[in-house]
Amino acid sequence: MQRNDAAFARLAKAIEPIEPEDCASSSRLKSRIYSALMRQAASAGPLRSLAETKAEGHGLCLWEELVRISPLPAGYKRLNLCHLCHARVLGEAMENAPLPWKDCPYAKFQKG
């Protein structure tokens, strides 16, 4: 067993470390993963309400904020609004997509 440990230690020493910028994921991949996670969360049951999300200190995008302050029934305020947004479509399809919205996860992925 110790012989294997020494061999692995030599191997690890010989490997060059990977710099974070060398293995950064594309914004398209990040967007697709986020979309898949949101679909999975939404399929498991109602999402946290927009008011709860904001109260916990998380930002809401322009569209989420509009839904939060609108007089819609509570069920609408627990929907995955990103699924309907064109920012998701652009984020999943383009690198450097022109997404200016504050607190939009897809816009954040485009910035790095």
Biopython code that builds the backbone (N, CA, C, O; Angstrom):
import numpy as np
from Bio.PDB.StructureBuilder import StructureBuilder

atoms = [
    (1, "MET", "N", (0.818, -1.188, 0.000)),
    (1, "MET", "CA", (0.000, 0.000, 0.000)),
    (1, "MET", "C", (0.865, 1.255, 0.000)),
    (1, "MET", "O", (0.571, 2.210, -0.719)),
    (2, "GLN", "N", (1.928, 1.261, 0.801)),
    (2, "GLN", "CA", (2.787, 2.433, 0.864)),
    (2, "GLN", "C", (3.506, 2.652, -0.453)),
    (2, "GLN", "O", (3.805, 3.788, -0.824)),
    (3, "ARG", "N", (3.779, 1.584, -1.147)),
    (3, "ARG", "CA", (4.441, 1.699, -2.438)),
    (3, "ARG", "C", (3.551, 2.471, -3.409)),
    (3, "ARG", "O", (4.043, 3.313, -4.160)),
    (4, "ASN", "N", (2.238, 2.192, -3.401)),
    (4, "ASN", "CA", (1.298, 2.907, -4.246)),
    (4, "ASN", "C", (1.209, 4.374, -3.849)),
    (4, "ASN", "O", (1.108, 5.248, -4.709)),
    (5, "ASP", "N", (1.247, 4.645, -2.546)),
    (5, "ASP", "CA", (1.170, 6.029, -2.075)),
    (5, "ASP", "C", (2.354, 6.838, -2.598)),
    (5, "ASP", "O", (2.187, 7.981, -3.024)),
    (6, "ALA", "N", (3.523, 6.262, -2.568)),
    (6, "ALA", "CA", (4.717, 6.960, -3.054)),
    (6, "ALA", "C", (4.618, 7.188, -4.558)),
    (6, "ALA", "O", (4.998, 8.250, -5.050)),
    (7, "ALA", "N", (4.112, 6.204, -5.288)),
    (7, "ALA", "CA", (3.959, 6.343, -6.737)),
    (7, "ALA", "C", (2.961, 7.446, -7.071)),
    (7, "ALA", "O", (3.190, 8.241, -7.983)),
    (8, "PHE", "N", (1.861, 7.493, -6.335)),
    (8, "PHE", "CA", (0.869, 8.546, -6.572)),
    (8, "PHE", "C", (1.414, 9.922, -6.185)),
    (8, "PHE", "O", (1.105, 10.917, -6.839)),
    (9, "ALA", "N", (2.207, 9.980, -5.146)),
    (9, "ALA", "CA", (2.810, 11.253, -4.751)),
    (9, "ALA", "C", (3.758, 11.752, -5.835)),
    (9, "ALA", "O", (3.768, 12.944, -6.142)),
    (10, "ARG", "N", (4.558, 10.853, -6.423)),
    (10, "ARG", "CA", (5.456, 11.245, -7.516)),
    (10, "ARG", "C", (4.658, 11.699, -8.735)),
    (10, "ARG", "O", (5.004, 12.685, -9.387)),
    (11, "LEU", "N", (3.598, 10.977, -9.030)),
    (11, "LEU", "CA", (2.751, 11.328, -10.169)),
    (11, "LEU", "C", (2.102, 12.700, -9.951)),
    (11, "LEU", "O", (2.080, 13.521, -10.868)),
    (12, "ALA", "N", (1.590, 12.949, -8.781)),
    (12, "ALA", "CA", (0.950, 14.231, -8.476)),
    (12, "ALA", "C", (1.944, 15.375, -8.572)),
    (12, "ALA", "O", (1.594, 16.469, -9.016)),
    (13, "LYS", "N", (3.176, 15.132, -8.162)),
    (13, "LYS", "CA", (4.210, 16.163, -8.227)),
    (13, "LYS", "C", (4.577, 16.499, -9.672)),
    (13, "LYS", "O", (4.929, 17.638, -9.978)),
    (14, "ALA", "N", (4.495, 15.511, -10.551)),
    (14, "ALA", "CA", (4.884, 15.700, -11.941)),
    (14, "ALA", "C", (3.807, 16.410, -12.773)),
    (14, "ALA", "O", (4.097, 16.953, -13.839)),
    (15, "ILE", "N", (2.584, 16.402, -12.285)),
    (15, "ILE", "CA", (1.476, 17.016, -13.030)),
    (15, "ILE", "C", (1.451, 18.511, -12.770)),
    (15, "ILE", "O", (1.572, 18.955, -11.628)),
    (16, "GLU", "N", (1.296, 19.278, -13.828)),
    (16, "GLU", "CA", (1.190, 20.728, -13.678)),
    (16, "GLU", "C", (-0.194, 21.070, -13.133)),
    (16, "GLU", "O", (-1.192, 20.500, -13.574)),
    (17, "PRO", "N", (-0.259, 21.990, -12.184)),
    (17, "PRO", "CA", (-1.579, 22.371, -11.666)),
    (17, "PRO", "C", (-2.397, 23.084, -12.741)),
    (17, "PRO", "O", (-1.854, 23.769, -13.607)),
    (18, "ILE", "N", (-3.698, 22.908, -12.665)),
    (18, "ILE", "CA", (-4.601, 23.549, -13.606)),
    (18, "ILE", "C", (-5.003, 24.898, -13.036)),
    (18, "ILE", "O", (-5.480, 24.992, -11.905)),
    (19, "GLU", "N", (-4.809, 25.921, -13.817)),
    (19, "GLU", "CA", (-5.219, 27.261, -13.402)),
    (19, "GLU", "C", (-6.721, 27.402, -13.620)),
    (19, "GLU", "O", (-7.245, 26.857, -14.591)),
    (20, "PRO", "N", (-7.429, 28.115, -12.749)),
    (20, "PRO", "CA", (-8.886, 28.245, -12.887)),
    (20, "PRO", "C", (-9.327, 28.749, -14.259)),
    (20, "PRO", "O", (-10.340, 28.288, -14.784)),
    (21, "GLU", "N", (-8.586, 29.685, -14.845)),
    (21, "GLU", "CA", (-9.005, 30.197, -16.148)),
    (21, "GLU", "C", (-8.827, 29.165, -17.248)),
    (21, "GLU", "O", (-9.443, 29.283, -18.308)),
    (22, "ASP", "N", (-7.998, 28.156, -17.017)),
    (22, "ASP", "CA", (-7.802, 27.112, -18.015)),
    (22, "ASP", "C", (-8.989, 26.161, -18.094)),
    (22, "ASP", "O", (-9.190, 25.501, -19.113)),
    (23, "CYS", "N", (-9.770, 26.089, -17.033)),
    (23, "CYS", "CA", (-10.863, 25.122, -17.011)),
    (23, "CYS", "C", (-12.220, 25.787, -16.815)),
    (23, "CYS", "O", (-13.176, 25.138, -16.390)),
    (24, "ALA", "N", (-12.308, 27.067, -17.121)),
    (24, "ALA", "CA", (-13.570, 27.775, -16.970)),
    (24, "ALA", "C", (-14.594, 27.228, -17.967)),
    (24, "ALA", "O", (-14.271, 26.951, -19.122)),
    (25, "SER", "N", (-15.814, 27.084, -17.504)),
    (25, "SER", "CA", (-16.890, 26.616, -18.365)),
    (25, "SER", "C", (-17.445, 27.766, -19.185)),
    (25, "SER", "O", (-17.364, 28.927, -18.783)),
    (26, "SER", "N", (-17.995, 27.441, -20.312)),
    (26, "SER", "CA", (-18.600, 28.464, -21.151)),
    (26, "SER", "C", (-19.881, 28.974, -20.509)),
    (26, "SER", "O", (-20.514, 28.270, -19.723)),
    (27, "SER", "N", (-20.255, 30.192, -20.844)),
    (27, "SER", "CA", (-21.488, 30.750, -20.302)),
    (27, "SER", "C", (-22.696, 29.962, -20.808)),
    (27, "SER", "O", (-23.705, 29.852, -20.111)),
    (28, "ARG", "N", (-22.592, 29.415, -22.015)),
    (28, "ARG", "CA", (-23.690, 28.596, -22.549)),
    (28, "ARG", "C", (-23.887, 27.346, -21.699)),
    (28, "ARG", "O", (-25.020, 26.979, -21.389)),
    (29, "LEU", "N", (-22.797, 26.694, -21.323)),
    (29, "LEU", "CA", (-22.897, 25.496, -20.499)),
    (29, "LEU", "C", (-23.469, 25.833, -19.128)),
    (29, "LEU", "O", (-24.342, 25.126, -18.627)),
    (30, "LYS", "N", (-22.979, 26.912, -18.522)),
    (30, "LYS", "CA", (-23.508, 27.335, -17.219)),
    (30, "LYS", "C", (-25.004, 27.606, -17.306)),
    (30, "LYS", "O", (-25.762, 27.237, -16.409)),
    (31, "SER", "N", (-25.427, 28.252, -18.390)),
    (31, "SER", "CA", (-26.846, 28.567, -18.581)),
    (31, "SER", "C", (-27.666, 27.291, -18.712)),
    (31, "SER", "O", (-28.745, 27.183, -18.130)),
    (32, "ARG", "N", (-27.170, 26.344, -19.460)),
    (32, "ARG", "CA", (-27.904, 25.086, -19.637)),
    (32, "ARG", "C", (-27.997, 24.298, -18.340)),
    (32, "ARG", "O", (-29.038, 23.713, -18.041)),
    (33, "ILE", "N", (-26.927, 24.280, -17.577)),
    (33, "ILE", "CA", (-26.949, 23.577, -16.288)),
    (33, "ILE", "C", (-27.935, 24.244, -15.348)),
    (33, "ILE", "O", (-28.725, 23.569, -14.689)),
    (34, "TYR", "N", (-27.891, 25.576, -15.282)),
    (34, "TYR", "CA", (-28.820, 26.315, -14.425)),
    (34, "TYR", "C", (-30.270, 26.034, -14.827)),
    (34, "TYR", "O", (-31.122, 25.805, -13.969)),
    (35, "SER", "N", (-30.544, 26.051, -16.128)),
    (35, "SER", "CA", (-31.903, 25.774, -16.608)),
    (35, "SER", "C", (-32.354, 24.380, -16.202)),
    (35, "SER", "O", (-33.489, 24.190, -15.765)),
    (36, "ALA", "N", (-31.464, 23.405, -16.349)),
    (36, "ALA", "CA", (-31.808, 22.022, -15.977)),
    (36, "ALA", "C", (-32.075, 21.914, -14.476)),
    (36, "ALA", "O", (-33.014, 21.234, -14.061)),
    (37, "LEU", "N", (-31.264, 22.575, -13.667)),
    (37, "LEU", "CA", (-31.482, 22.545, -12.219)),
    (37, "LEU", "C", (-32.798, 23.215, -11.835)),
    (37, "LEU", "O", (-33.510, 22.733, -10.955)),
    (38, "MET", "N", (-33.117, 24.320, -12.493)),
    (38, "MET", "CA", (-34.381, 25.012, -12.217)),
    (38, "MET", "C", (-35.577, 24.159, -12.640)),
    (38, "MET", "O", (-36.579, 24.116, -11.927)),
    (39, "ARG", "N", (-35.490, 23.479, -13.788)),
    (39, "ARG", "CA", (-36.579, 22.584, -14.224)),
    (39, "ARG", "C", (-36.767, 21.459, -13.226)),
    (39, "ARG", "O", (-37.895, 21.087, -12.903)),
    (40, "GLN", "N", (-35.654, 20.914, -12.735)),
    (40, "GLN", "CA", (-35.730, 19.819, -11.774)),
    (40, "GLN", "C", (-36.359, 20.302, -10.470)),
    (40, "GLN", "O", (-37.204, 19.615, -9.897)),
    (41, "ALA", "N", (-35.952, 21.478, -9.999)),
    (41, "ALA", "CA", (-36.519, 22.025, -8.763)),
    (41, "ALA", "C", (-38.011, 22.303, -8.925)),
    (41, "ALA", "O", (-38.797, 22.027, -8.018)),
    (42, "ALA", "N", (-38.399, 22.843, -10.066)),
    (42, "ALA", "CA", (-39.809, 23.161, -10.309)),
    (42, "ALA", "C", (-40.654, 21.894, -10.431)),
    (42, "ALA", "O", (-41.822, 21.888, -10.043)),
    (43, "SER", "N", (-40.075, 20.834, -10.961)),
    (43, "SER", "CA", (-40.834, 19.585, -11.102)),
    (43, "SER", "C", (-41.017, 18.881, -9.761)),
    (43, "SER", "O", (-41.919, 18.058, -9.609)),
    (44, "ALA", "N", (-40.172, 19.198, -8.801)),
    (44, "ALA", "CA", (-40.263, 18.577, -7.480)),
    (44, "ALA", "C", (-41.332, 19.233, -6.603)),
    (44, "ALA", "O", (-41.710, 18.680, -5.570)),
    (45, "GLY", "N", (-41.814, 20.394, -7.005)),
    (45, "GLY", "CA", (-42.837, 21.092, -6.226)),
    (45, "GLY", "C", (-42.703, 22.584, -6.414)),
    (45, "GLY", "O", (-41.834, 23.050, -7.150)),
    (46, "PRO", "N", (-43.569, 23.337, -5.746)),
    (46, "PRO", "CA", (-43.519, 24.795, -5.922)),
    (46, "PRO", "C", (-42.181, 25.372, -5.464)),
    (46, "PRO", "O", (-41.590, 24.925, -4.482)),
    (47, "LEU", "N", (-41.734, 26.361, -6.196)),
    (47, "LEU", "CA", (-40.497, 27.042, -5.829)),
    (47, "LEU", "C", (-40.772, 28.016, -4.694)),
    (47, "LEU", "O", (-41.926, 28.302, -4.376)),
    (48, "ARG", "N", (-39.722, 28.517, -4.094)),
    (48, "ARG", "CA", (-39.834, 29.550, -3.079)),
    (48, "ARG", "C", (-40.460, 30.778, -3.743)),
    (48, "ARG", "O", (-40.185, 31.052, -4.911)),
    (49, "SER", "N", (-41.285, 31.508, -3.024)),
    (49, "SER", "CA", (-41.924, 32.680, -3.626)),
    (49, "SER", "C", (-40.886, 33.763, -3.890)),
    (49, "SER", "O", (-39.816, 33.780, -3.282)),
    (50, "LEU", "N", (-41.218, 34.659, -4.803)),
    (50, "LEU", "CA", (-40.315, 35.763, -5.116)),
    (50, "LEU", "C", (-40.100, 36.657, -3.903)),
    (50, "LEU", "O", (-38.997, 37.161, -3.692)),
    (51, "ALA", "N", (-41.149, 36.860, -3.101)),
    (51, "ALA", "CA", (-41.014, 37.677, -1.890)),
    (51, "ALA", "C", (-40.050, 37.019, -0.905)),
    (51, "ALA", "O", (-39.219, 37.703, -0.308)),
    (52, "GLU", "N", (-40.152, 35.704, -0.729)),
    (52, "GLU", "CA", (-39.237, 34.979, 0.164)),
    (52, "GLU", "C", (-37.805, 35.063, -0.357)),
    (52, "GLU", "O", (-36.864, 35.261, 0.410)),
    (53, "THR", "N", (-37.658, 34.910, -1.658)),
    (53, "THR", "CA", (-36.331, 34.975, -2.266)),
    (53, "THR", "C", (-35.697, 36.330, -2.015)),
    (53, "THR", "O", (-34.531, 36.418, -1.630)),
    (54, "LYS", "N", (-36.474, 37.393, -2.234)),
    (54, "LYS", "CA", (-35.959, 38.743, -2.023)),
    (54, "LYS", "C", (-35.665, 38.994, -0.547)),
    (54, "LYS", "O", (-34.656, 39.618, -0.217)),
    (55, "ALA", "N", (-36.529, 38.518, 0.340)),
    (55, "ALA", "CA", (-36.331, 38.701, 1.779)),
    (55, "ALA", "C", (-35.057, 38.023, 2.275)),
    (55, "ALA", "O", (-34.461, 38.461, 3.259)),
    (56, "GLU", "N", (-34.640, 36.961, 1.598)),
    (56, "GLU", "CA", (-33.413, 36.253, 1.968)),
    (56, "GLU", "C", (-32.166, 36.932, 1.414)),
    (56, "GLU", "O", (-31.051, 36.445, 1.602)),
    (57, "GLY", "N", (-32.357, 38.053, 0.733)),
    (57, "GLY", "CA", (-31.213, 38.814, 0.250)),
    (57, "GLY", "C", (-30.799, 38.535, -1.172)),
    (57, "GLY", "O", (-29.790, 39.065, -1.636)),
    (58, "HIS", "N", (-31.558, 37.712, -1.877)),
    (58, "HIS", "CA", (-31.245, 37.421, -3.273)),
    (58, "HIS", "C", (-31.905, 38.458, -4.161)),
    (58, "HIS", "O", (-33.037, 38.871, -3.910)),
    (59, "GLY", "N", (-31.203, 38.875, -5.189)),
    (59, "GLY", "CA", (-31.763, 39.843, -6.116)),
    (59, "GLY", "C", (-32.762, 39.206, -7.053)),
    (59, "GLY", "O", (-32.693, 38.010, -7.338)),
    (60, "LEU", "N", (-33.685, 40.008, -7.525)),
    (60, "LEU", "CA", (-34.653, 39.574, -8.519)),
    (60, "LEU", "C", (-34.387, 40.342, -9.803)),
    (60, "LEU", "O", (-34.054, 41.527, -9.772)),
    (61, "CYS", "N", (-34.536, 39.665, -10.920)),
    (61, "CYS", "CA", (-34.374, 40.373, -12.186)),
    (61, "CYS", "C", (-35.585, 41.285, -12.388)),
    (61, "CYS", "O", (-36.551, 41.235, -11.626)),
    (62, "LEU", "N", (-35.517, 42.090, -13.393)),
    (62, "LEU", "CA", (-36.578, 43.043, -13.695)),
    (62, "LEU", "C", (-37.938, 42.359, -13.785)),
    (62, "LEU", "O", (-38.914, 42.849, -13.218)),
    (63, "TRP", "N", (-38.010, 41.246, -14.484)),
    (63, "TRP", "CA", (-39.275, 40.554, -14.719)),
    (63, "TRP", "C", (-39.787, 39.904, -13.440)),
    (63, "TRP", "O", (-40.988, 39.932, -13.174)),
    (64, "GLU", "N", (-38.899, 39.323, -12.650)),
    (64, "GLU", "CA", (-39.309, 38.735, -11.368)),
    (64, "GLU", "C", (-39.837, 39.821, -10.435)),
    (64, "GLU", "O", (-40.827, 39.612, -9.733)),
    (65, "GLU", "N", (-39.193, 40.957, -10.427)),
    (65, "GLU", "CA", (-39.636, 42.065, -9.578)),
    (65, "GLU", "C", (-41.025, 42.543, -10.011)),
    (65, "GLU", "O", (-41.869, 42.831, -9.162)),
    (66, "LEU", "N", (-41.267, 42.630, -11.305)),
    (66, "LEU", "CA", (-42.589, 43.023, -11.794)),
    (66, "LEU", "C", (-43.662, 42.035, -11.356)),
    (66, "LEU", "O", (-44.743, 42.445, -10.933)),
    (67, "VAL", "N", (-43.380, 40.752, -11.451)),
    (67, "VAL", "CA", (-44.343, 39.736, -11.011)),
    (67, "VAL", "C", (-44.528, 39.814, -9.499)),
    (67, "VAL", "O", (-45.646, 39.669, -9.005)),
    (68, "ARG", "N", (-43.449, 40.042, -8.764)),
    (68, "ARG", "CA", (-43.537, 40.108, -7.304)),
    (68, "ARG", "C", (-44.472, 41.227, -6.857)),
    (68, "ARG", "O", (-45.260, 41.033, -5.932)),
    (69, "ILE", "N", (-44.400, 42.385, -7.491)),
    (69, "ILE", "CA", (-45.203, 43.520, -7.048)),
    (69, "ILE", "C", (-46.590, 43.567, -7.705)),
    (69, "ILE", "O", (-47.422, 44.398, -7.340)),
    (70, "SER", "N", (-46.832, 42.689, -8.660)),
    (70, "SER", "CA", (-48.123, 42.681, -9.348)),
    (70, "SER", "C", (-49.183, 41.994, -8.492)),
    (70, "SER", "O", (-48.852, 41.225, -7.590)),
    (71, "PRO", "N", (-50.454, 42.270, -8.771)),
    (71, "PRO", "CA", (-51.534, 41.659, -7.995)),
    (71, "PRO", "C", (-51.934, 40.271, -8.507)),
    (71, "PRO", "O", (-53.119, 39.936, -8.533)),
    (72, "LEU", "N", (-50.966, 39.479, -8.904)),
    (72, "LEU", "CA", (-51.238, 38.119, -9.371)),
    (72, "LEU", "C", (-51.435, 37.178, -8.188)),
    (72, "LEU", "O", (-50.951, 37.457, -7.091)),
    (73, "PRO", "N", (-52.142, 36.064, -8.398)),
    (73, "PRO", "CA", (-52.271, 35.062, -7.336)),
    (73, "PRO", "C", (-50.900, 34.518, -6.916)),
    (73, "PRO", "O", (-49.948, 34.526, -7.697)),
    (74, "ALA", "N", (-50.823, 34.055, -5.690)),
    (74, "ALA", "CA", (-49.554, 33.589, -5.106)),
    (74, "ALA", "C", (-48.891, 32.484, -5.931)),
    (74, "ALA", "O", (-47.663, 32.416, -5.992)),
    (75, "GLY", "N", (-49.675, 31.631, -6.557)),
    (75, "GLY", "CA", (-49.111, 30.532, -7.351)),
    (75, "GLY", "C", (-48.236, 31.011, -8.487)),
    (75, "GLY", "O", (-47.255, 30.356, -8.837)),
    (76, "TYR", "N", (-48.583, 32.152, -9.069)),
    (76, "TYR", "CA", (-47.779, 32.703, -10.155)),
    (76, "TYR", "C", (-46.427, 33.214, -9.653)),
    (76, "TYR", "O", (-45.464, 33.314, -10.413)),
    (77, "LYS", "N", (-46.376, 33.527, -8.386)),
    (77, "LYS", "CA", (-45.153, 34.086, -7.816)),
    (77, "LYS", "C", (-44.182, 32.997, -7.368)),
    (77, "LYS", "O", (-43.145, 33.287, -6.772)),
    (78, "ARG", "N", (-44.527, 31.740, -7.660)),
    (78, "ARG", "CA", (-43.663, 30.596, -7.364)),
    (78, "ARG", "C", (-43.239, 29.860, -8.630)),
    (78, "ARG", "O", (-42.632, 28.791, -8.563)),
    (79, "LEU", "N", (-43.559, 30.434, -9.768)),
    (79, "LEU", "CA", (-43.200, 29.803, -11.044)),
    (79, "LEU", "C", (-41.749, 30.080, -11.401)),
    (79, "LEU", "O", (-41.148, 31.041, -10.921)),
    (80, "ASN", "N", (-41.202, 29.231, -12.246)),
    (80, "ASN", "CA", (-39.862, 29.429, -12.790)),
    (80, "ASN", "C", (-39.987, 30.402, -13.955)),
    (80, "ASN", "O", (-40.162, 29.986, -15.100)),
    (81, "LEU", "N", (-39.897, 31.685, -13.667)),
    (81, "LEU", "CA", (-40.052, 32.700, -14.708)),
    (81, "LEU", "C", (-38.912, 32.671, -15.715)),
    (81, "LEU", "O", (-39.092, 33.090, -16.858)),
    (82, "CYS", "N", (-37.756, 32.190, -15.320)),
    (82, "CYS", "CA", (-36.619, 32.111, -16.245)),
    (82, "CYS", "C", (-36.947, 31.216, -17.440)),
    (82, "CYS", "O", (-36.419, 31.411, -18.535)),
    (83, "HIS", "N", (-37.816, 30.242, -17.220)),
    (83, "HIS", "CA", (-38.176, 29.329, -18.308)),
    (83, "HIS", "C", (-38.869, 30.087, -19.436)),
    (83, "HIS", "O", (-38.776, 29.686, -20.596)),
    (84, "LEU", "N", (-39.557, 31.169, -19.113)),
    (84, "LEU", "CA", (-40.294, 31.950, -20.102)),
    (84, "LEU", "C", (-39.477, 33.086, -20.707)),
    (84, "LEU", "O", (-39.882, 33.669, -21.713)),
    (85, "CYS", "N", (-38.349, 33.403, -20.114)),
    (85, "CYS", "CA", (-37.595, 34.602, -20.471)),
    (85, "CYS", "C", (-36.679, 34.380, -21.674)),
    (85, "CYS", "O", (-36.076, 33.318, -21.826)),
    (86, "HIS", "N", (-36.588, 35.397, -22.519)),
    (86, "HIS", "CA", (-35.693, 35.290, -23.671)),
    (86, "HIS", "C", (-34.223, 35.316, -23.261)),
    (86, "HIS", "O", (-33.361, 34.908, -24.039)),
    (87, "ALA", "N", (-33.924, 35.791, -22.050)),
    (87, "ALA", "CA", (-32.537, 35.774, -21.574)),
    (87, "ALA", "C", (-32.034, 34.336, -21.466)),
    (87, "ALA", "O", (-30.861, 34.069, -21.730)),
    (88, "ARG", "N", (-32.906, 33.413, -21.080)),
    (88, "ARG", "CA", (-32.529, 32.001, -21.000)),
    (88, "ARG", "C", (-32.171, 31.490, -22.394)),
    (88, "ARG", "O", (-31.154, 30.819, -22.572)),
    (89, "VAL", "N", (-33.005, 31.806, -23.374)),
    (89, "VAL", "CA", (-32.772, 31.339, -24.738)),
    (89, "VAL", "C", (-31.443, 31.880, -25.257)),
    (89, "VAL", "O", (-30.640, 31.136, -25.821)),
    (90, "LEU", "N", (-31.214, 33.184, -25.065)),
    (90, "LEU", "CA", (-29.953, 33.781, -25.514)),
    (90, "LEU", "C", (-28.768, 33.214, -24.749)),
    (90, "LEU", "O", (-27.731, 32.915, -25.341)),
    (91, "GLY", "N", (-28.913, 33.065, -23.435)),
    (91, "GLY", "CA", (-27.822, 32.553, -22.610)),
    (91, "GLY", "C", (-27.413, 31.139, -22.977)),
    (91, "GLY", "O", (-26.231, 30.795, -22.945)),
    (92, "GLU", "N", (-28.402, 30.317, -23.327)),
    (92, "GLU", "CA", (-28.105, 28.937, -23.699)),
    (92, "GLU", "C", (-27.542, 28.830, -25.117)),
    (92, "GLU", "O", (-26.868, 27.852, -25.441)),
    (93, "ALA", "N", (-27.812, 29.830, -25.967)),
    (93, "ALA", "CA", (-27.422, 29.735, -27.364)),
    (93, "ALA", "C", (-26.171, 30.527, -27.731)),
    (93, "ALA", "O", (-25.521, 30.222, -28.731)),
    (94, "MET", "N", (-25.820, 31.551, -26.928)),
    (94, "MET", "CA", (-24.732, 32.449, -27.329)),
    (94, "MET", "C", (-23.724, 32.673, -26.213)),
    (94, "MET", "O", (-24.079, 32.733, -25.036)),
    (95, "GLU", "N", (-22.466, 32.794, -26.602)),
    (95, "GLU", "CA", (-21.453, 33.332, -25.705)),
    (95, "GLU", "C", (-21.527, 34.851, -25.861)),
    (95, "GLU", "O", (-21.804, 35.349, -26.952)),
    (96, "ASN", "N", (-21.286, 35.571, -24.800)),
    (96, "ASN", "CA", (-21.321, 37.041, -24.831)),
    (96, "ASN", "C", (-22.659, 37.589, -25.315)),
    (96, "ASN", "O", (-22.703, 38.547, -26.087)),
    (97, "ALA", "N", (-23.734, 36.983, -24.863)),
    (97, "ALA", "CA", (-25.068, 37.462, -25.235)),
    (97, "ALA", "C", (-25.311, 38.836, -24.608)),
    (97, "ALA", "O", (-24.860, 39.088, -23.490)),
    (98, "PRO", "N", (-26.001, 39.708, -25.297)),
    (98, "PRO", "CA", (-26.272, 41.052, -24.771)),
    (98, "PRO", "C", (-27.418, 41.023, -23.758)),
    (98, "PRO", "O", (-28.574, 41.262, -24.109)),
    (99, "LEU", "N", (-27.090, 40.733, -22.515)),
    (99, "LEU", "CA", (-28.092, 40.642, -21.460)),
    (99, "LEU", "C", (-27.769, 41.659, -20.365)),
    (99, "LEU", "O", (-26.922, 41.394, -19.511)),
    (100, "PRO", "N", (-28.419, 42.798, -20.377)),
    (100, "PRO", "CA", (-28.070, 43.863, -19.439)),
    (100, "PRO", "C", (-28.773, 43.802, -18.088)),
    (100, "PRO", "O", (-28.477, 44.630, -17.226)),
    (101, "TRP", "N", (-29.686, 42.867, -17.863)),
    (101, "TRP", "CA", (-30.515, 42.896, -16.664)),
    (101, "TRP", "C", (-29.734, 42.600, -15.404)),
    (101, "TRP", "O", (-28.959, 41.647, -15.336)),
    (102, "LYS", "N", (-29.954, 43.430, -14.420)),
    (102, "LYS", "CA", (-29.349, 43.241, -13.101)),
    (102, "LYS", "C", (-30.012, 42.035, -12.431)),
    (102, "LYS", "O", (-31.227, 41.856, -12.511)),
    (103, "ASP", "N", (-29.219, 41.238, -11.790)),
    (103, "ASP", "CA", (-29.657, 40.063, -11.033)),
    (103, "ASP", "C", (-30.254, 38.941, -11.883)),
    (103, "ASP", "O", (-30.903, 38.041, -11.350)),
    (104, "CYS", "N", (-30.043, 38.987, -13.187)),
    (104, "CYS", "CA", (-30.436, 37.879, -14.058)),
    (104, "CYS", "C", (-29.305, 36.859, -14.019)),
    (104, "CYS", "O", (-28.167, 37.207, -14.337)),
    (105, "PRO", "N", (-29.578, 35.608, -13.637)),
    (105, "PRO", "CA", (-28.493, 34.622, -13.582)),
    (105, "PRO", "C", (-27.827, 34.410, -14.941)),
    (105, "PRO", "O", (-26.617, 34.189, -15.006)),
    (106, "TYR", "N", (-28.578, 34.471, -15.996)),
    (106, "TYR", "CA", (-28.002, 34.248, -17.324)),
    (106, "TYR", "C", (-27.065, 35.392, -17.699)),
    (106, "TYR", "O", (-26.043, 35.161, -18.345)),
    (107, "ALA", "N", (-27.394, 36.621, -17.306)),
    (107, "ALA", "CA", (-26.504, 37.763, -17.538)),
    (107, "ALA", "C", (-25.228, 37.605, -16.721)),
    (107, "ALA", "O", (-24.141, 37.941, -17.191)),
    (108, "LYS", "N", (-25.357, 37.095, -15.505)),
    (108, "LYS", "CA", (-24.167, 36.885, -14.650)),
    (108, "LYS", "C", (-23.241, 35.840, -15.263)),
    (108, "LYS", "O", (-22.019, 35.980, -15.196)),
    (109, "PHE", "N", (-23.812, 34.791, -15.860)),
    (109, "PHE", "CA", (-22.980, 33.768, -16.501)),
    (109, "PHE", "C", (-22.190, 34.362, -17.663)),
    (109, "PHE", "O", (-21.060, 33.946, -17.918)),
    (110, "GLN", "N", (-22.769, 35.320, -18.363)),
    (110, "GLN", "CA", (-22.108, 35.936, -19.508)),
    (110, "GLN", "C", (-20.899, 36.764, -19.056)),
    (110, "GLN", "O", (-19.945, 36.947, -19.812)),
    (111, "LYS", "N", (-20.952, 37.259, -17.824)),
    (111, "LYS", "CA", (-19.860, 38.104, -17.318)),
    (111, "LYS", "C", (-18.733, 37.293, -16.724)),
    (111, "LYS", "O", (-17.693, 37.854, -16.377)),
    (112, "GLY", "N", (-18.906, 35.992, -16.597)),
    (112, "GLY", "CA", (-17.804, 35.191, -16.068)),
    (112, "GLY", "C", (-18.095, 34.429, -14.897)),
    (112, "GLY", "O", (-17.224, 33.726, -14.385)),
]
sb = StructureBuilder()
sb.init_structure("model")
sb.init_model(0)
sb.init_chain("A")
sb.init_seg("    ")
for serial, (resi, resn, name, xyz) in enumerate(atoms, 1):
    if name == "N":
        sb.init_residue(resn, " ", resi, " ")
    sb.init_atom(name, np.array(xyz, "f"), 0.0, 1.0, " ", f" {name:<3s}", serial, name[0])
structure = sb.get_structure()
